[in-house]
Amino acid sequence: MGDYTNMSGYYDLIMTSGYYDYKKIVDGLLVHGPVRDVLEIGCGTGLILEELAKRQHNISITGIDLTQAMLDIAHQRLQTFKSVQLQQQNLTQLSLNQKFDFSFSYGGVWYFVIDGDKEPFLVSHISDHEANVAGFAKLANHMSDDSKLLLGIQGPHFDYAKPISNGMVYSQKIEPNGHGFIKHYYLDDGDKRLMSQTIDYRTYSFKEACDMLGVHGFEYQYKPAPDRQFLVFQKK
């Protein structure tokens, strides 16, 4: 499973230099409300949860992540929001004394990639297939009937390098493998490499993803929109 310890100290700098639009992501979430009890799967440093908590004061929000270094930053960011709780959890062993009516992942544990008019495919930070199956089973056990699971939409991955807000250069390199791809993340300050992180991702076709989710009662809800941020699955 993807551990972002090496990247944690630079994560906010990279992500807030145009990598994600957090207001737009939360707009995409709230389109599918109203909600009461929210779970973010792979909350990282809490950037999405901060935007959500600012805009939704009367809901209960839980964020989980595998990487404690990321959660340490999230705790600092979210300490004034009493409605938010954070826990270090491995999704394949998820154990929370709560059920949720709304869960989501945007670039977290699971997300979909859509390339033009091609069929979406699922990307997982969990490289082992059986562990993915276990993760979906654990999540389903924490979701109430008629709850919603939203998985974020991203564009295709490719190699690139670009300056970020402080003039450092962020770059990434993609290597296909037998079950998905390996992604290398780098941050350089001139000739000095400040950060390197490698994550092994697993991919699934849209049918494979729907079949895995369907076993646990999650049914795809097709809702065309010109600027969708998420694919939606309803738990029956």
VOMI-449589 format. One record per residue: x, y negated, z of N, C-alpha, C in turn. Coordinates in steps of 0.001 Angstrom, whole numbers, padded with zeros to 6 digits, always signed. Layout:
<pts>
XYZXYZXYZ/...
</pts>
This chain:
<pts>
+000846+001192+000000+000000+000000+000000+000875-001233+000000/+000403-002312-000618+001214-003510-000753+001448-004227+000567/+002700-004361+000957+003089-005116+002142+003823-006372+001669/+003359-007531+002097+003871-008803+001593+004784-009510+002593/+005455-008749+003453+006295-009377+004465+007348-010289+003849/+008033-009821+002815+009091-010623+002203+008564-011935+001623/+007326-011901+001156+006745-013059+000463+006038-014016+001415/+005765-013563+002643+004845-014296+003516+005265-015743+003775/+006548-015987+003966+007003-017329+004282+006845-018321+003145/+006700-017817+001920+006582-018679+000739+005199-018569+000079/+004349-017725+000644+003075-017409-000002+002219-018654-000215/+002036-019453+000832+001188-020637+000707+001728-021614-000332/+003031-021803-000325+003657-022711-001286+003361-022282-002720/+003498-020988-002991+003261-020480-004347+001773-020556-004699/+000920-020077-003793-000506-019975-004091-001170-021338-004254/-000692-022337-003519-001321-023665-003604-000660-024550-004645/+000210-023976-005456+000829-024723-006566+000129-024415-007886/-001161-024100-007798-001956-023861-008995-002209-022409-009318/-001737-021502-008451-001940-020070-008704-003421-019718-008584/-004067-020206-007516-005502-019996-007320-006185-021336-007071/-007480-021399-007403-008321-022546-007097-009280-022100-005986/-008970-022441-004748-009708-021891-003615-011131-022432-003506/-011340-023670-003886-012705-024204-003880-013570-023461-004894/-012994-023178-006038-013736-022467-007080-014033-021032-006651/-013089-020402-005977-013306-019040-005489-014472-019012-004509/-014489-019947-003567-015569-019973-002578-016890-020356-003231/-016869-021237-004216-018092-021508-004993-018637-020190-005553/-017732-019364-006102-018141-018085-006681-018693-017125-005659/-018212-017205-004428-018763-016381-003354-020168-016826-002969/-020320-018115-002776-021569-018624-002214-022739-018520-003182/-022449-018370-004456-023511-018126-005436-024299-016868-005070/-023645-015934-004388-024261-014638-004090-024779-014546-002661/-024869-015676-001972-025399-015716-000609-026924-015666-000623/-027571-015886+000541-026959-016204+001826-026352-014971+002497/-025448-015213+003420-024786-014122+004128-024766-014438+005619/-024567-013379+006421-024469-013556+007872-023108-013093+008394/-022734-011861+008016-021504-011254+008512-020604-010928+007330/-019449-011610+007247-018582-011543+006073-017263-010862+006438/-016786-010003+005539-015493-009353+005690-014644-009653+004465/-013446-010225+004681-012490-010352+003582-011471-009229+003690/-011310-008493+002597-010405-007354+002532-009080-007838+001953/-008071-007947+002799-006798-008490+002345-006821-010006+002380/-006912-010583+003580-007123-012036+003710-005842-012837+003602/-004688-012185+003610-003428-012907+003482-003246-013953+004564/-002892-015168+004160-002652-016254+005121-003911-017064+005420/-005071-016587+004958-006340-017200+005330-006773-018383+004500/-006227-018545+003310-006555-019717+002497-008012-019707+002033/-008518-018542+001626-009928-018463+001221-010829-018618+002442/-010467-017952+003543-011303-018017+004746-011380-019433+005297/-010302-020186+005193-010335-021577+005649-011367-022377+004862/-011364-022248+003551-012328-022971+002721-013748-022510+003011/-013934-021203+003207-015262-020665+003507-015753-021163+004866/-014894-021121+005883-015293-021539+007227-015632-023019+007286/-014953-023833+006503-015253-025271+006460-016653-025524+005929/-017111-024664+005037-018375-024907+004338-019541-024117+004895/-019265-023066+005667-020325-022227+006230-020078-022094+007738/-020795-022892+008519-020526-022972+009954-021295-021948+010778/-022319-021343+010210-023213-020498+011011-023143-019030+010625/-021985-018589+010115-021819-017189+009778-020628-016627+010540/-020622-015312+010696-019511-014609+011331-018558-014119+010249/-017267-014418+010402-016277-014105+009371-015160-013272+009975/-014827-012171+009313-013710-011326+009728-012745-011179+008560/-011469-011328+008829-010435-011105+007824-009503-009998+008275/-009180-009075+007380-008229-008018+007697-007077-008063+006700/-005909-007656+007150-004752-007569+006274-003782-006559+006871/-002978-005961+006002-001967-004995+006428-000723-005679+006968/-000397-006863+006448+000879-007514+006727+000756-008474+007897/+001408-008147+009021+001292-008974+010216+001864-010369+010001/+002931-010485+009220+003529-011805+008967+002540-012743+008276/+001701-012196+007402+000669-013012+006757-000409-013406+007768/-000793-012467+008616-001815-012742+009618-001345-013776+010640/-000060-013774+010957+000465-014775+011891+000228-016184+011356/+000428-016355+010054+000172-017659+009435-001328-017959+009430/-002138-016941+009125-003591-017122+009114-004118-017516+010487/-003566-016905+011544-003996-017259+012908-003765-018748+013178/-002633-019260+012775-002344-020676+012955-003307-021540+012151/-003570-021140+010928-004438-021920+010047-005879-021957+010562/-006341-020865+011122-007765-020702+011415-008100-020798+012897/-007154-021199+013718-007364-021161+015167-008488-022074+015636/-008828-023100+014888-009908-024004+015302-011286-023516+014878/-011332-022472+014059-012620-021959+013581-013036-020780+014462/-013941-021031+015387-014337-020005+016353-015143-018874+015724/-015663-019100+014522-016469-018073+013851-015612-017040+013133/-014280-017249+013102-013385-016380+012335-012571-015499+013278/-012538-014206+012989-011639-013306+013693-010769-012577+012677/-009536-012301+013068-008560-011664+012195-008030-010403+012861/-007815-009365+012046-007268-008118+012571-006294-007517+011580/-005212-006949+012111-004321-006162+011276-004945-004782+011132/-005256-004412+009920-005908-003139+009646-005373-002562+008346/-005174-001260+008335-004950-000513+007103-006321-000070+006621/-006717-000516+005445-008072-000245+004963-008384+001237+004923/-007390+002076+004660-007639+003516+004586-007952+004107+005952/-007726+003331+007017-008048+003764+008374-008916+002730+009082/-009683+001977+008317-010435+000843+008839-011306+001245+010026/-011179+000498+011106-011950+000784+012312-012337-000537+012973/-013557-000990+012684-014111-002200+013269-015464-001845+013873/-015765-002367+015018-017042-002066+015676-018129-003000+015163/-018314-002978+013849-019239-003917+013234-019599-003446+011831/-020805-003802+011398-021198-003625+010007-021388-005005+009384/-021132-005072+008088-021154-006347+007373-022206-006316+006268/-022758-007489+005976-023710-007563+004861-023060-008151+003613/-021745-008459+003715-021070-009115+002601-019569-008883+002783/-018918-008312+001788-017463-008168+001833-016897-008563+000477/-015638-009005+000491-015039-009427-000772-013532-009274-000734/-012963-009196-001925-011516-009176-002105-011210-009977-003363/-010351-010979-003232-009932-011759-004395-008414-011732-004447/-007855-010855-005259-006414-010687-005293-005897-009972-004072/-006820-009463-003244-006441-008727-002053-006201-007263-002381/-006891-006386-001687-006663-004951-001897-007092-004528-003295/-008281-004974-003728-008807-004588-005035-009270-005837-005789/-009119-005805-007109-009685-006844-007962-009767-006301-009388/-010522-007001-010221-010666-006615-011620-009889-007577-012516/-009342-007030-013583-008717-007834-014629-009600-007768-015872/-009885-008931-016452-010636-009013-017703-009780-009762-018712/-009540-009133-019834-008726-009704-020913-009619-009918-022123/-010091-011166-022286-010962-011481-023415-012253-010683-023356/-012597-010029-024477-013839-009254-024521-013605-007776-024223/-012413-007451-023708-012127-006062-023348-012851-005688-022062/-013051-004392-021861-013717-003912-020658-012855-004189-019429/-013465-004603-018308-012682-004827-017089-011992-003548-016628/-010874-003701-015931-010278-002553-015246-009900-002970-013832/-009957-002004-012932-009702-002255-011522-008215-002166-011227/-007712-003109-010446-006332-003092-009963-006374-002914-008454/-005549-002002-007946-005497-001734-006513-004079-001907-005992/-003962-002554-004829-002689-002613-004133-002311-001270-003514/-003222-000332-003535-002986+000997-002978-002592+001898-004134/-001368+002370-004158-000878+003115-005327-001318+004572-005337/-001682+005116-004189-002074+006521-004096-003583+006669-004318/-003967+007601-005194-005388+007750-005526-006220+008164-004318/-005769+009166-003586-006556+009642-002450-006718+008550-001392/-005708+007709-001259-005818+006604-000318-006864+005584-000779/-006980+005367-002092-008037+004500-002604-009407+005076-002293/-009569+006361-002500-010843+007023-002189-011168+006846-000712/-010165+007037+000142-010375+006879+001580-010735+005444+001930/-010100+004483+001255-010399+003080+001510-011833+002716+001181/-012327+003189+000041-013715+002923-000315-014674+003588+000679/-014322+004800+001141-015172+005496+002113-015228+004724+003430/-014074+004258+003908-014041+003502+005160-014812+002193+005028/-014650+001511+003884-015376+000269+003681-016879+000511+003687/-017318+001560+002981-018750+001866+002915-019331+002098+004300/-018557+002724+005178-019028+002984+006540-019206+001708+007353/-018593+000619+006882-018696-000657+007594-019659-001622+006922/-020366-001149+005888-021296-002013+005171-022730-001581+005440/-023607-002540+005685-025015-002241+005930-025735-001961+004614/-026928-001395+004711-027738-001159+003512-028073-002499+002844/-028062-002489+001517-028341-003677+000708-027273-004759+000841/-026118-004390+001364-025010-005342+001437-024348-005488+000075/-023478-006481-000052-022796-006745-001317-021285-006669-001139/-020639-006065-002128-019187-006056-002243-018822-006847-003489/-018025-007895-003320-017591-008728-004435-016095-008527-004644/-015714-008149-005864-014310-007974-006221-013937-009003-007270/-012877-009751-006985-012498-010891-007799-012081-010523-009210/-012171-011507-010092-011789-011362-011495-010540-012197-011748/-009545-011580-012364-008346-012286-012780-008076-012022-014260/-007203-012837-014825-006765-012613-016189-005657-011586-016245/-005201-011242-017444-004159-010214-017595-002838-010655-016981/-002078-009686-016508-000751-009945-015944+000296-009971-017056/+001272-010844-016912+002356-010903-017898+003581-011530-017234/+004718-011363-017872+005962-011949-017368+005950-013464-017589/+006368-014208-016591+006547-015643-016798+007375-016237-015661/+007837-017457-015880+008537-018243-014873+008092-019688-015023/+007803-020357-013889+007390-021760-013970+007741-022480-012670/+008018-023777-012763+008262-024571-011553+006976-024692-010734/+007140-024728-009407+006000-024970-008528+006114-026377-007955/+005273-026707-006972+005107-028104-006570+006376-028747-006022/+007278-027972-005425+008494-028560-004847+009704-028448-005771/+009482-028015-007009+010556-027906-007978+011241-026559-008036/+010977-025694-007061+011489-024329-007136+010812-023597-008292/+011365-022461-008687+010813-021707-009815+010276-020371-009318/+008975-020186-009543+008328-018903-009264+008310-018096-010551/+008608-016799-010450+008557-015941-011633+008039-014560-011250/+007559-013853-012263+007088-012491-012045+007402-011647-013273/+007610-010366-013012+007935-009428-014084+007092-008178-013896/+006501-007698-015000+005604-006550-014966+006266-005347-015625/+006202-004205-014954+006718-002950-015504+005618-001896-015467/+005121-001445-016621+004132-000365-016617+004725+000915-016031/+003875+001708-015388+004285+003048-014958+003150+004025-015211/+003266+005219-014707+002302+006259-015068+000914+006070-014505/+000765+005296-013429-000565+005138-012828-001030+003681-012785/-000249+002781-013342-000617+001371-013331+000556+000511-013731/+001070-000279-012776+002227-001110-013078+002923-001508-011778/+004175-001895-011914+004943-002470-010816+005124-003951-011116/+004906-004776-010102+005031-006222-010272+006122-006739-009346/+007089-007456-009936+008173-008067-009181+007900-009565-009071/+007950-010093-007854+007754-011514-007594+009102-012116-007166/+009404-013319-007674+010658-013985-007324+010408-015473-007083/+011229-016048-006199+011236-017493-006013+012691-017941-005951/+013054-018868-006837+014436-019329-006949+014532-020837-006744/+015571-021243-006018+015902-022646-005853+017251-022858-006521/+017211-023313-007782+018438-023388-008571+018994-021993-008779/+020250-021790-008397+020875-020481-008561+020644-019560-007369/+019936-020041-006382+019730-019262-005155+018380-018560-005166/+018385-017255-005011+017135-016493-004931+016656-016487-003486/+015520-017116-003247+014986-017237-001901+014095-016070-001512/+013430-015470-002504+012458-014428-002197+012353-013450-003341/+012262-012185-003011+011905-011166-003996+010967-010178-003322/+009961-009759-004047+008939-008851-003512+008500-007944-004650/+008369-006654-004376+007938-005696-005382+006732-004928-004866/+005671-004864-005680+004446-004160-005315+004102-003158-006415/+003735-001954-006003+003328-000879-006908+001801-000839-006942/+001211-001144-008101-000241-001209-008246-000777+000021-008988/-001965+000424-008615-002667+001471-009361-003823+000833-010118/-004114+001331-011310-005230+000804-012093-006229+001913-012414/-007472+001491-012596-008567+002401-012949-009401+001767-014056/-009876+002590-014975-010819+002090-015974-012093+001638-015262/-012914+000868-015969-014163+000398-015367-015052+001571-014962/-015122+002592-015804-015934+003761-015472-015388+004471-014243/-014079+004648-014185-013484+005308-013020-013784+004529-011742/-013681+003202-011842-013952+002360-010674-015412+002470-010248/-016319+002388-011214-017751+002486-010888-018090+003848-010310/-017453+004901-010827-017699+006246-010302-017230+006346-008851/-016037+005835-008552-015530+005880-007173-016435+005103-006230/-016834+003919-006656-017711+003104-005827-019094+003732-005689/-019574+004341-006793-020900+004942-006779-021029+006089-005797/-019967+006837-005589-019980+007933-004619-020357+007423-003229/-019984+006198-002952-020234+005624-001628-021398+004631-001626/-022226+004705-002671-023461+003936-002699-023356+002540-003257/-022197+002162-003814-022039+000827-004391-022390+000865-005885/-023376+000103-006271-023857+000082-007653-023562-001272-008298/-022966-001234-009469-022594-002463-010171-023831-003270-010550/-023795-004564-010268-024886-005473-010593-024397-006439-011672/-024812-006190-012905-024339-007029-014008-025113-008338-014031/-024387-009440-013843-024994-010764-013884-024105-011666-014724/-024388-011773-016018-023530-012587-016884-023545-014050-016464/-022390-014645-016483-022250-016063-016170-021018-016567-016906/-021023-017827-017312-019895-018325-018113-018581-018410-017346/-018655-018505-016028-017429-018703-015254-017466-017844-013989/-017655-016554-014175-017742-015653-013026-016405-015571-012303/-016455-015534-010981-015271-015330-010173-015180-013902-009620/-016327-013192-009633-016387-011868-009023-017285-010938-009829/-017010-009637-009735-017972-008603-010101-018649-008141-008818/-019948-007889-008909-020767-007636-007715-021254-006198-007706/-021136-005563-006524-021618-004210-006297-022557-004233-005084/-023742-003664-005264-024739-003630-004199-024724-002250-003553/-024710-002213-002221-024740-000934-001521-026179-000519-001293/-026495+000644-001792-027870+001144-001687-028032+002016-000450/
</pts>
